[in-house]
Amino acid sequence: MKSIRPILLLLALGADAQQRPAPTVSPEVAPDRRVTFRLKAPNAKEVRMNSDFGPTLQLSKDESGVWSVTTPPLAPDLYWYVFIVDGQGFADPSNPRIKTQSARGPENLVAVPGDTPQPWFERDVAHGAIHEHWYKSAAVGTLRNVLVYTPPGYNQNPQARYPVLYLLHGMGDDARSWTMVGRAHVILDNLIAEKKALPMVIAMPDGMMPRGAAGGGGDQLFERDLLNDVKPLVESEYRVSVAREDRAIAGLSMGGGQAMSVALQHPELFAYVGIFSSGTMASGGVDRFAGILADPEKANRQFRVLYLSCGLEDSRIEGTRKVDAALTAKGVHHIFKAEPGGHAFIGWRRDLTVFAPFLFRK
């Protein structure tokens, strides 16, 4: 009898395995770049899907309780999406690729490859490393985190000191957004391999300030955290240059406004500035540049690169155009990029790809 029991157990497990339903496959990317999304929710009354590749999509349910929708062919890129189940946001349980956020629930990511890999898709090149630091912020009074990218070869060249880019995320996101969705580390790996960008360290702090925190408004509190906590941490833990000519700051949306605020108030610290789709451009953007516009020659000596960008379908485009026109009229050297698209990482990944090659050129 003892010799039979293992056989009976295996037979029982086999029968049980055969009765298990097949896992739901989602997302499924076809060779023609159509993508099918599926969610098993037999009791749901309605399932929709929001994304950054088009309008809201309505899913339909089959006899087994699986809701699905197939998109038209999508342009090669990395996209986010989230299911809306009976009015509530719901991450795709079949997709482990998650975008976490500080102010909203998680969303999913799907990569649609093309014939030519884009700069934010992994390639067979030398790769840098991402490090996460937790620190007690004296400015905020809480435990906070910052991610730091070190370029390929950092550990093999112990005598070298590297320039540093402080890269800021947008409202509702967190310190991991520029790596999870923005793919900043992948972009720099590829640009460095192609010798289009110089090796650099990138510091990506948490830009969201806690509600009700003492010590002034969000921008002022963030500035103190960045300059008094994050910057000293980076300069003590990593071999980075402390010269202003080797320091840059850039950000998207809320982070673009933070980058602009910090850089314009502290030109002695930052020589390169990138402002991607800043919300402050929607109203009063020109006013924020009053100091630069009052003394264009001084601004041209201080900032080696002043980069502005915005999507053509972004509500901030008109304000950004006004800032561009004002800077142009006063002879302030700058770069302005307006490209198709709205307020999304699809454009901001492209911004970093364009902005990074300008940095730290002597």
Backbone hydrogen bonds, N-H to C=O, Kabsch-Sander energy under -0.5 kcal/mol:
donor,donor_aa,acceptor,acceptor_aa,energy
4,I,1,M,-0.5
5,R,1,M,-1.6
7,I,3,S,-0.5
8,L,4,I,-2.5
9,L,5,R,-2.8
10,L,6,P,-2.5
11,L,7,I,-2.5
12,A,8,L,-2.5
13,L,9,L,-2.6
14,G,10,L,-2.5
15,A,11,L,-2.3
16,D,12,A,-2.3
17,A,13,L,-2.8
18,Q,14,G,-2.0
19,Q,15,A,-1.1
20,R,16,D,-0.8
20,R,17,A,-0.7
26,S,24,T,-0.6
28,E,36,T,-2.4
29,V,27,P,-0.5
30,A,28,E,-0.6
30,A,34,R,-3.0
33,R,30,A,-2.3
36,T,28,E,-2.4
37,F,69,V,-2.7
39,L,67,W,-2.4
41,A,39,L,-0.8
41,A,65,G,-2.2
44,A,41,A,-1.6
48,R,84,I,-2.3
49,M,57,L,-2.0
50,N,82,V,-2.4
52,D,80,W,-1.4
57,L,49,M,-2.4
59,L,47,V,-2.6
60,S,68,S,-2.3
62,D,66,V,-2.0
65,G,62,D,-1.5
67,W,39,L,-3.4
67,W,65,G,-0.6
68,S,60,S,-2.3
69,V,37,F,-1.7
71,T,35,V,-2.6
74,L,33,R,-2.2
77,D,112,V,-1.2
79,Y,110,V,-2.7
81,Y,108,N,-2.0
82,V,50,N,-2.3
83,F,90,F,-2.0
84,I,48,R,-3.0
85,V,83,F,-0.6
85,V,88,Q,-2.9
86,D,46,E,-2.5
86,D,84,I,-0.7
88,Q,85,V,-1.8
90,F,83,F,-2.8
95,N,92,D,-1.4
98,I,96,P,-1.0
99,K,107,E,-3.7
100,T,98,I,-0.6
102,S,172,G,-1.4
103,A,172,G,-1.7
104,R,172,G,-0.6
107,E,99,K,-2.0
108,N,81,Y,-2.9
109,L,97,R,-1.8
110,V,79,Y,-2.4
112,V,77,D,-3.1
121,F,118,Q,-2.2
125,V,123,R,-2.1
129,A,150,T,-2.2
131,H,148,V,-2.7
133,H,146,V,-2.7
135,Y,144,R,-2.7
137,S,135,Y,-0.8
137,S,142,T,-2.7
138,A,136,K,-0.6
141,G,137,S,-2.7
144,R,135,Y,-2.9
146,V,133,H,-2.1
147,L,204,M,-2.3
148,V,131,H,-3.0
149,Y,202,I,-3.0
150,T,129,A,-2.6
154,Y,151,P,-1.8
157,N,153,G,-0.7
157,N,154,Y,-0.8
160,A,157,N,-1.6
162,Y,239,R,-2.7
164,V,246,D,-2.5
165,L,201,V,-2.7
166,Y,248,A,-2.6
167,L,165,L,-0.7
167,L,203,A,-2.6
168,L,166,Y,-0.5
168,L,250,A,-2.5
173,D,170,G,-1.7
177,S,174,D,-1.9
179,T,176,R,-1.1
180,M,176,R,-3.2
181,V,177,S,-2.3
182,G,177,S,-2.4
184,A,178,W,-3.2
187,I,183,R,-2.7
188,L,184,A,-2.4
189,D,185,H,-2.2
190,N,186,V,-2.4
191,L,187,I,-2.6
192,I,188,L,-2.8
193,A,189,D,-2.1
194,E,190,N,-1.8
195,K,192,I,-1.3
196,K,191,L,-2.9
197,A,191,L,-1.1
201,V,163,P,-2.8
202,I,149,Y,-1.9
203,A,165,L,-2.6
204,M,147,L,-3.6
204,M,202,I,-0.5
206,D,145,N,-1.0
207,G,205,P,-0.7
209,M,207,G,-0.5
213,A,210,P,-1.6
221,L,217,G,-2.4
222,F,218,G,-2.8
223,E,219,D,-2.4
224,R,220,Q,-1.9
225,D,221,L,-2.2
226,L,222,F,-3.1
227,L,223,E,-2.8
228,N,224,R,-2.6
229,D,225,D,-1.5
230,V,225,D,-2.6
231,K,226,L,-3.1
233,L,229,D,-1.6
234,V,230,V,-2.7
235,E,231,K,-2.5
236,S,232,P,-1.5
237,E,233,L,-2.3
238,Y,234,V,-1.9
240,V,238,Y,-1.9
241,S,162,Y,-2.4
246,D,243,A,-1.9
247,R,244,R,-1.7
248,A,164,V,-2.4
249,I,272,Y,-2.1
250,A,166,Y,-2.6
251,G,274,G,-1.6
252,L,168,L,-1.5
253,S,276,F,-2.6
255,G,252,L,-2.3
257,G,253,S,-1.9
258,Q,254,M,-2.2
259,A,255,G,-2.7
260,M,256,G,-2.3
261,S,257,G,-2.5
262,V,258,Q,-2.7
263,A,259,A,-2.5
264,L,260,M,-2.5
265,Q,261,S,-1.4
266,H,262,V,-1.4
269,L,266,H,-2.0
270,F,266,H,-1.2
271,A,244,R,-0.9
271,A,247,R,-2.1
272,Y,247,R,-1.0
273,V,305,V,-2.5
274,G,249,I,-2.0
275,I,307,Y,-3.0
276,F,251,G,-2.6
276,F,274,G,-0.6
277,S,275,I,-0.7
277,S,309,S,-2.4
281,M,278,S,-1.4
282,A,279,G,-1.5
283,S,280,T,-0.6
288,R,284,G,-1.1
288,R,285,G,-0.5
289,F,285,G,-0.6
289,F,286,V,-1.3
290,A,287,D,-1.6
293,L,289,F,-2.8
294,A,290,A,-1.7
295,D,291,G,-0.8
295,D,292,I,-0.8
299,A,295,D,-2.0
300,N,296,P,-2.5
301,R,297,E,-1.3
302,Q,298,K,-2.0
303,F,299,A,-2.8
304,R,271,A,-2.2
304,R,302,Q,-0.7
305,V,271,A,-1.3
307,Y,273,V,-2.9
308,L,335,I,-3.2
309,S,275,I,-1.8
310,C,337,K,-1.7
312,L,339,E,-2.8
313,E,341,G,-2.9
314,D,311,G,-1.5
317,I,314,D,-1.9
320,T,316,R,-2.1
321,R,317,I,-2.4
322,K,318,E,-1.9
323,V,319,G,-1.9
324,D,320,T,-2.5
325,A,321,R,-2.7
326,A,322,K,-2.4
327,L,323,V,-2.6
328,T,324,D,-2.5
329,A,325,A,-2.5
330,K,326,A,-1.4
331,G,328,T,-1.1
332,V,327,L,-2.7
333,H,331,G,-0.6
335,I,306,L,-2.7
337,K,308,L,-2.4
339,E,310,C,-1.2
344,A,342,G,-1.3
347,G,344,A,-1.2
348,W,344,A,-1.4
349,R,345,F,-2.6
350,R,346,I,-0.8
351,D,347,G,-2.1
352,L,348,W,-2.2
353,T,349,R,-1.9
354,V,350,R,-1.9
355,F,351,D,-3.3
356,A,352,L,-2.6
358,F,355,F,-1.6
359,L,355,F,-0.5
359,L,356,A,-1.5
361,R,358,F,-0.8
